[in-house]
Amino acid sequence: MITRFVYPLWIREKINFRMYKFFPNINDKDIKLSFNKDIKLDLVKTDVGHKSIIFNGYYELNLTKDILKYASEGGLLVDVGANYGYFSSLWASVNARNKVIAFEASPANVGPLKNNISKNGLDGQVTVVPMAMEKN
């Protein structure tokens, strides 16, 4: 994808939204992440957040940088609304001792989330909980 060669990254984000219409048949499988090229996600090209990952290689740049910074220190991430596992995969991949509890309420997203975790060999670090968080 041509936008993957645009730097600085914030400019890449601005450009990608204008590029979507020129790539209606863009691949949405085995998408490599910019901040960890060993991680590959299967996504859905009709989802706006997924389009950002497909075109940019990341989602929400500043949050991604924060997640990576804290992940290098290690610990547990509770990913509420894990979707297809972008943040869960990043967190777990940075440090082999990192753990994730990934909550996902949408039955349509649970299968793809589990698939992305498994295909990246992160099953031992990520626990998928197919339900919403509840406030007591």
N, C-alpha and C positions, 0 to 999 in steps of 0.2 A: 504494500500500500504506500503510495507516494507521500502521504502525510506523515509517515513514520520517520521521514528524513528532515522534517522541519524543526528547527530549534530557534529560540528557546521554546520550551514545552507549552508555555501559555499561549504563544502564537499558534502552535499546532491545534490547540483547542478551538481557537477562533476560526481557523480555516476549515476544520472538519465538518462543521454544520453546513457549510456551503457546498461541500463535496458530495454529500449523500445522494443527491439526485442524479449524479453522473455514474453512480455505481449501484444500480438496483439489484444486481446479481452477485454482490460481494459475498465472499465466503464467510461463514459464521462458525466454522468448526476448527478446532485446534488453533485457536488464536493465542499467539505468544504475548506475554505481558512485557511491557517496556522495562519494568523494574526487576523482573526475574524471568529471563527468557526460557528457563527450564519449565515454567508453569504454562500449560496450555489449557484454555477453557473452550468448551462448546457453548455457544451463546445463541441468541435469537436476533437476527438483523432488524426486526421490526420494533424492538425495544430501544427507547432513546438512550438509556444508560449503557446498554450493550453496544450500541453504535459507537459510543465514545470509546469503549474498550477496543472494538474492532479497528477503528480508524486511528486512535491515539496510542493504544497499548496500555492505557490506564483510565481510571475513572476518578473524578474529583481529585485533582492534582495535590492540593494542599493537605487534604485528609490522607491521601495515600502516603505522602511524605511523613506525616505524623505517625501513621500506623507502622511504617517501616522503622522509624526511629525507636519507637517503643518496643517493637518486636525484637530488635537487636539486643535489648536489655533482657528480654525473656519474660515469660509468664503466661497467664490465661487470658484469652480474649473471649468475651461473650458477644457473639454476633447476632443481634436481634434483627430479624428480617434479612437473613443471609442471602436470599435470592439464589443466584447460581454459584456463589462461593468466592467471589473476587477477593474480598478482604480476608475471609477465612483462609484461603489458599496462600495469600501473601504472608499472613502472620505465621502460619505453620511452616512455610518454606524457609523463612529467614533463620530459624533456630530449631534444631531437631528436638529440643526440650519444650518448645512452645506447645501449648494445648489450646483448643478452640471448642466451645460449645456453640453450635450454629443452630439457632432457632429459625424455622421457616414455616409459616402458617399455611401458605398456599400449596395445596396438593399438586398443582401443575408445576411448581418449582422444586419440590422435594426430590423427584427422580433425577432431574438435571443436576441439582446440587450434589447428590450422592455420586453421580457419574463423574463430575469434575473432581471431587475429592479423591475418588478411587483411581481415576486415570492418572493423577499426579502422585500417587503413592502416599497420600496423606491420611489414610484410614486410621492409623494408629494415633494420630494427633488430633483429629477432628471428629467430634461426636455430633451427629445431626439429630436434632430433636424436631420432629414434624408437628409442631404446635406453636401457637402464639404465646407470648409472655403474658402473664396475668398480674395485674396489680392487686395486692391484698388490702 
